[in-house]
Amino acid sequence: MNPVVLEHLTEQAEKARTEAARLLAEERHNKQKIAQQLATLQHYRQDYVVQLQAQLQQGLAGHLLQNYQRFLASLDAAIQRAEQALTTQQQKVDQQQQHWLQQQRTLASYETLQERQHQAALHQMNQREQKLNDELSIAMYLRNRASQ
C-alpha cells in the first residue's frame, strides 16, 4: 500500500476514534445525570414516606392520606420512568463503547501496517547499505591485491 495513502487512512481512523471517544464520554455523562435524577427521586420518595409515617402516628385525615398516596404513586411512576431511561442510556453507552472499540481496532490495524512498512523500508535500507559495504570492501581488497 502506498505510504501516503496509509498515512491518510491512519489519520482518518484516529479522527474517527477521537470522535467515538467524545461520543462515549457524552453518553456516559448522560447516564450519570439520569442516575443522579433517579437517586434524587428515590431519596425524595423515602423522605416523603417518613413524613407520611410521622403523620399517620399523629393521626391523619382520610383525604390527606389519599393525597399522600397519589403523590407517592406519581413518584413511583417517575422513578419507574427514570429506571427505564437509565436502562436505555446504559444500552447507548454499551453501543458507543463497542463503536469506540471498533474504531480503536481499525486505528491499531493501520498503525500496525505503518510499522510493518517502516520495518520493511529499514530492512531494505540495511540491505543496500550492506551491499554497498560489501562492494567497497571487495574493491579495496582488489586494489590492495593489485598493488602488491
MARDO-503665 format. One record per residue: z, x, y of N, C-alpha, C, O in turn. Coordinates in steps of 0.1 Angstrom, whole numbers, m for minus. Layout:
N
[node [Z,X,Y],[Z,X,Y],[Z,X,Y],[Z,X,Y]]
...
This chain:
148
[node [0,8,m12],[0,0,0],[0,9,12],[6,19,13]]
[node [m7,5,22],[m8,12,35],[6,13,41],[13,3,42]]
[node [10,25,45],[24,27,51],[26,18,63],[37,13,66]]
[node [16,17,71],[17,9,84],[19,m6,80],[28,m13,87]]
[node [12,m11,71],[14,m25,66],[28,m27,60],[35,m36,63]]
[node [32,m17,52],[45,m18,46],[56,m18,57],[66,m25,56]]
[node [54,m9,67],[64,m9,78],[65,m22,85],[76,m27,88]]
[node [54,m28,87],[53,m41,94],[60,m52,85],[68,m60,90]]
[node [57,m52,72],[64,m61,63],[79,m59,63],[86,m69,62]]
[node [83,m47,63],[97,m44,63],[104,m49,76],[115,m55,75]]
[node [97,m47,87],[103,m52,100],[104,m67,100],[114,m73,104]]
[node [93,m74,95],[94,m88,94],[105,m93,85],[111,m103,87]]
[node [106,m87,73],[117,m90,64],[131,m88,70],[140,m96,68]]
[node [132,m78,78],[145,m75,84],[148,m86,95],[159,m91,96]]
[node [138,m90,102],[140,m101,112],[143,m114,105],[152,m122,110]]
[node [137,m117,94],[139,m129,86],[154,m129,81],[161,m139,81]]
[node [158,m117,76],[172,m116,71],[182,m118,82],[192,m124,80]]
[node [179,m112,94],[188,m114,105],[189,m128,109],[200,m133,112]]
[node [178,m135,109],[178,m149,113],[185,m157,102],[193,m167,106]]
[node [183,m154,90],[191,m161,79],[206,m159,81],[214,m168,78]]
[node [210,m147,84],[224,m144,86],[229,m152,98],[241,m156,98]]
[node [222,m153,109],[226,m161,120],[228,m175,116],[238,m182,120]]
[node [218,m181,109],[219,m195,105],[231,m197,95],[238,m207,96]]
[node [234,m187,86],[245,m188,77],[258,m188,85],[267,m196,82]]
[node [259,m179,95],[271,m179,103],[273,m192,111],[284,m197,112]]
[node [262,m198,115],[263,m211,122],[268,m222,113],[276,m230,116]]
[node [262,m222,101],[267,m232,91],[281,m231,87],[289,m240,85]]
[node [286,m218,86],[300,m215,83],[309,m220,94],[320,m226,92]]
[node [304,m218,106],[312,m222,118],[313,m237,118],[324,m243,121]]
[node [302,m244,115],[302,m259,115],[312,m264,104],[319,m273,106]]
[node [312,m257,93],[321,m261,82],[335,m259,87],[344,m268,84]]
[node [338,m248,93],[352,m246,98],[356,m257,108],[367,m261,108]]
[node [347,m261,117],[350,m271,126],[353,m285,119],[363,m291,122]]
[node [345,m288,109],[347,m300,102],[360,m300,94],[368,m309,94]]
[node [363,m288,88],[376,m286,81],[388,m288,91],[398,m294,87]]
[node [387,m283,103],[397,m284,112],[399,m299,116],[410,m304,118]]
[node [388,m306,118],[389,m320,121],[396,m328,110],[404,m337,113]]
[node [392,m325,98],[398,m331,86],[413,m328,86],[421,m338,84]]
[node [417,m316,88],[431,m313,88],[439,m320,99],[450,m324,97]]
[node [432,m321,111],[439,m328,122],[441,m343,118],[451,m349,121]]
[node [430,m349,112],[432,m363,108],[443,m365,98],[451,m374,98]]
[node [443,m356,88],[453,m357,78],[467,m355,83],[477,m362,80]]
[node [469,m346,93],[482,m344,99],[486,m356,107],[497,m360,107]]
[node [476,m361,115],[479,m373,123],[483,m385,114],[492,m392,117]]
[node [476,m386,103],[479,m397,93],[494,m395,88],[501,m405,87]]
[node [497,m383,84],[511,m380,79],[521,m384,90],[531,m390,87]]
[node [518,m380,102],[528,m383,113],[529,m398,115],[540,m403,117]]
[node [518,m405,114],[518,m420,116],[526,m426,104],[533,m436,106]]
[node [525,m421,92],[532,m426,81],[547,m424,83],[555,m433,80]]
[node [551,m413,88],[565,m410,91],[570,m420,101],[581,m425,100]]
[node [562,m423,112],[566,m432,122],[568,m446,116],[577,m453,119]]
[node [558,m450,107],[559,m463,101],[572,m464,92],[579,m474,93]]
[node [575,m454,85],[587,m454,77],[600,m456,85],[609,m463,82]]
[node [600,m449,96],[611,m450,106],[612,m464,111],[623,m470,112]]
[node [601,m470,115],[600,m483,120],[605,m493,109],[612,m503,112]]
[node [601,m491,97],[604,m500,86],[620,m500,84],[626,m510,80]]
[node [626,m488,85],[640,m487,83],[648,m495,94],[659,m500,92]]
[node [642,m496,106],[648,m502,117],[645,m517,117],[651,m525,125]]
[node [635,m521,109],[631,m535,109],[618,m536,117],[618,m533,129]]
[node [608,m542,111],[595,m542,118],[589,m556,117],[589,m562,106]]
[node [584,m561,127],[578,m575,127],[565,m574,119],[559,m564,118]]
[node [562,m586,113],[551,m586,104],[538,m583,110],[529,m576,104]]
[node [535,m587,123],[523,m584,130],[522,m569,133],[511,m564,133]]
[node [533,m563,136],[533,m548,138],[530,m540,125],[523,m530,126]]
[node [535,m546,114],[533,m539,101],[518,m540,98],[512,m530,93]]
[node [512,m551,101],[497,m553,99],[489,m543,108],[479,m538,104]]
[node [494,m541,120],[487,m532,129],[488,m518,124],[478,m510,124]]
[node [500,m514,119],[501,m501,113],[492,m499,101],[485,m489,99]]
[node [492,m510,92],[483,m509,80],[468,m508,84],[461,m501,77]]
[node [464,m516,94],[450,m515,98],[447,m501,103],[436,m495,101]]
[node [456,m496,111],[454,m483,117],[453,m472,106],[445,m463,106]]
[node [462,m473,96],[462,m463,85],[449,m465,77],[444,m455,73]]
[node [444,m477,75],[432,m479,68],[420,m473,76],[411,m467,70]]
[node [420,m474,89],[410,m468,97],[411,m452,96],[401,m445,96]]
[node [423,m447,96],[425,m433,95],[420,m428,81],[414,m418,80]]
[node [423,m436,71],[419,m432,57],[403,m432,56],[397,m423,50]]
[node [397,m442,63],[382,m442,63],[377,m430,71],[367,m424,66]]
[node [383,m426,82],[379,m414,89],[381,m402,81],[372,m393,81]]
[node [392,m401,74],[394,m389,65],[384,m389,54],[379,m378,51]]
[node [381,m400,49],[370,m400,38],[357,m395,43],[350,m388,37]]
[node [353,m400,55],[341,m396,61],[341,m381,64],[331,m374,62]]
[node [352,m376,69],[353,m361,72],[353,m353,59],[347,m343,58]]
[node [358,m358,48],[358,m351,35],[343,m351,30],[339,m341,25]]
[node [336,m362,32],[322,m363,28],[314,m353,36],[305,m346,31]]
[node [317,m353,49],[310,m343,58],[312,m329,54],[304,m320,55]]
[node [325,m326,50],[328,m313,46],[321,m309,33],[316,m297,32]]
[node [320,m318,24],[312,m316,12],[298,m313,15],[292,m304,9]]
[node [292,m321,23],[278,m319,27],[276,m306,34],[266,m299,32]]
[node [285,m302,43],[284,m290,50],[286,m278,41],[279,m268,43]]
[node [294,m279,31],[296,m268,21],[283,m266,13],[279,m255,10]]
[node [276,m277,10],[263,m276,4],[253,m269,13],[245,m261,8]]
[node [253,m272,26],[244,m265,36],[248,m250,36],[239,m242,36]]
[node [261,m247,36],[265,m233,36],[259,m226,23],[254,m215,24]]
[node [261,m232,12],[256,m227,m1],[241,m224,m1],[236,m214,m5]]
[node [234,m234,5],[219,m233,5],[215,m221,15],[206,m213,12]]
[node [222,m220,26],[219,m210,36],[223,m196,30],[216,m186,33]]
[node [234,m196,22],[238,m183,15],[227,m179,6],[224,m167,5]]
[node [221,m188,m2],[210,m185,m11],[198,m180,m3],[191,m170,m8]]
[node [195,m186,8],[184,m182,16],[186,m168,21],[177,m160,21]]
[node [198,m165,26],[201,m152,31],[200,m141,20],[194,m131,22]]
[node [205,m145,8],[204,m136,m3],[189,m133,m7],[186,m121,m10]]
[node [181,m143,m6],[167,m141,m9],[160,m132,1],[152,m123,m2]]
[node [164,m134,14],[158,m125,24],[163,m111,23],[156,m102,25]]
[node [176,m110,18],[181,m96,16],[174,m89,4],[171,m77,5]]
[node [171,m97,m6],[164,m91,m18],[150,m87,m13],[145,m76,m17]]
[node [143,m95,m5],[130,m92,m1],[130,m79,8],[122,m70,6]]
[node [139,m78,17],[140,m66,25],[143,m54,16],[137,m43,18]]
[node [152,m55,7],[155,m44,m2],[143,m40,m10],[141,m28,m12]]
[node [135,m49,m14],[122,m46,m21],[113,m37,m13],[108,m27,m17]]
[node [111,m42,0],[102,m34,9],[108,m20,12],[101,m11,13]]
[node [121,m20,14],[128,m7,16],[126,2,4],[124,15,6]]
[node [127,m3,m8],[125,5,m20],[111,10,m20],[108,22,m24]]
[node [101,2,m17],[87,6,m17],[85,17,m7],[78,27,m9]]
[node [91,15,5],[90,26,15],[96,39,11],[90,49,13]]
[node [108,38,4],[114,50,m1],[105,57,m11],[104,69,m12]]
[node [99,49,m20],[90,55,m30],[78,61,m24],[74,72,m28]]
[node [73,55,m14],[61,61,m7],[66,74,0],[58,84,m1]]
[node [77,74,6],[82,86,12],[84,97,2],[80,109,4]]
[node [90,94,m10],[92,104,m20],[79,109,m26],[78,121,m28]]
[node [69,100,m27],[56,104,m32],[49,114,m22],[43,124,m26]]
[node [51,111,m9],[45,119,1],[52,133,1],[45,143,2]]
[node [65,133,0],[72,146,m1],[68,154,m14],[66,166,m13]]
[node [66,147,m25],[62,154,m37],[48,160,m35],[45,171,m39]]
[node [38,152,m29],[25,158,m26],[26,170,m17],[19,180,m19]]
[node [34,169,m7],[35,180,3],[41,192,m4],[37,203,m2]]
[node [51,190,m13],[57,201,m20],[46,207,m30],[46,220,m31]]
[node [38,199,m36],[28,204,m45],[18,213,m37],[14,223,m41]]
[node [14,208,m25],[4,215,m17],[10,228,m12],[4,239,m13]]
[node [23,228,m8],[30,240,m4],[31,250,m16],[28,262,m14]]
[node [34,245,m28],[35,254,m39],[21,260,m43],[20,272,m46]]
[node [11,252,m42],[m3,256,m44],[m7,267,m34],[m13,277,m38]]
[node [m4,265,m22],[m7,275,m11],[1,288,m14],[m4,299,m12]]
[node [14,286,m17],[22,298,m20],[16,306,m32],[16,318,m32]]
[node [12,298,m42],[6,305,m54],[m7,312,m50],[m9,323,m55]]
[node [m15,306,m42],[m28,312,m38],[m25,325,m30],[m31,335,m31]]
[node [m15,324,m21],[m11,336,m13],[m6,347,m21],[m9,359,m19]]
[node [2,343,m31],[8,353,m40],[m3,360,m48],[m3,372,m50]]
[node [m13,352,m53],[m24,358,m61],[m32,367,m52],[m36,378,m56]]
[node [m35,362,m40],[m43,370,m30],[m36,384,m27],[m42,394,m27]]
[node [m23,383,m25],[m15,395,m22],[m15,405,m34],[m17,417,m33]]
[node [m14,399,m46],[m14,407,m58],[m27,414,m60],[m28,425,m63]]
[node [m38,406,m58],[m52,412,m59],[m54,423,m49],[m60,433,m52]]
[node [m49,421,m37],[m51,431,m26],[m43,444,m30],[m48,455,m28]]
[node [m31,442,m35],[m23,453,m39],[m29,461,m50],[m29,473,m50]]
[node [m34,453,m59],[m41,459,m71],[m54,467,m67],[m57,477,m73]]
[node [m61,461,m58],[m74,467,m53],[m71,480,m46],[m78,489,m46]]
[node [m60,480,m38],[m56,492,m30],[m51,503,m39],[m50,514,m34]]
[node [m47,501,m51],[m41,511,m59],[m52,518,m66],[m49,527,m74]]
